[in-house]
Amino acid sequence: MHLPPEEIEEFVEGYRNDAKASINEIVDLVVYSEVLDYNQAWNLSRQEIEMFVDALKSKVEAKSGKKQQQQL
């Protein structure tokens, strides 16, 4: 990949933001899951993380009394 100098800073900033978002997602997963520790969460694939997050959201919604959408 070749970026002109004026686009490098923007690219690096986007990369930093993506990394920070990933770390925040891992931390949230560990805090709210109550079953994973930090190292275990880092060993999950992106797909597994998304599945855990979706399951946790469903759990929270069920506890709060919100109706869960059925997916077939």
N, C-alpha and C positions, 0 to 999 in steps of 0.2 A: 504494500500500500504506500502510495506517495501522496503526501499532503503538502500544499503550499504553506509556507511559514505562517501566514495569517490565520490558517485553520488549525494549526497544531494545538494552540492553547485551548480552543473550543473543544477539540477532540479529547484532550487530556482531562478537561473539566467534566465532560460527559462520562468518561471512564471512571473518574473519582466518584461522581454521583451514583453511578451504577454499583460500584463497590460498596459505597456507604449504604445504599438501599438493600443490598444483599446481606450485609452484616446486621442491619436492623431487623430484617426478616428472620434471620437465624436467632437473634436474641429474643424476639417476640415468640418464636416457636418454642424455645427452651423455657421461657417464663410461663407461657400459657399452657403448654402441653403437660407439664408436671410429671412427665415420664422420660424425657430426653435430657441428657446433659449437653453442655456446649460442644464437646468433642464429638459426641454421637451425631449431633445435628450437622456439623461440618462434613461428616462422612456421607450424608444423604445426597442423592442426586437431585437436580433441579426438579425433576418430575415428582420425586418422593416428597420434597419440601412443599410443593404446590398441593399435593394430596393431603399432607398433614394440615396445612393451613385451611384448606377447604373443609376438612373434617372438624377442625377446631371451631371454625365459623358456624358450622351446622350445630355443633354441641352447644355453643353459646346461645344461638338462636332458639334451640329447643328449651334450654333452661329459662330463657326469658319469656317463653310462651309464644313466640312467633311461629307461624306456620312454615313448615319446611316444604320447599318445592320438590315435587317428585320428578325424578329423571328416569326415563326408560331407555 
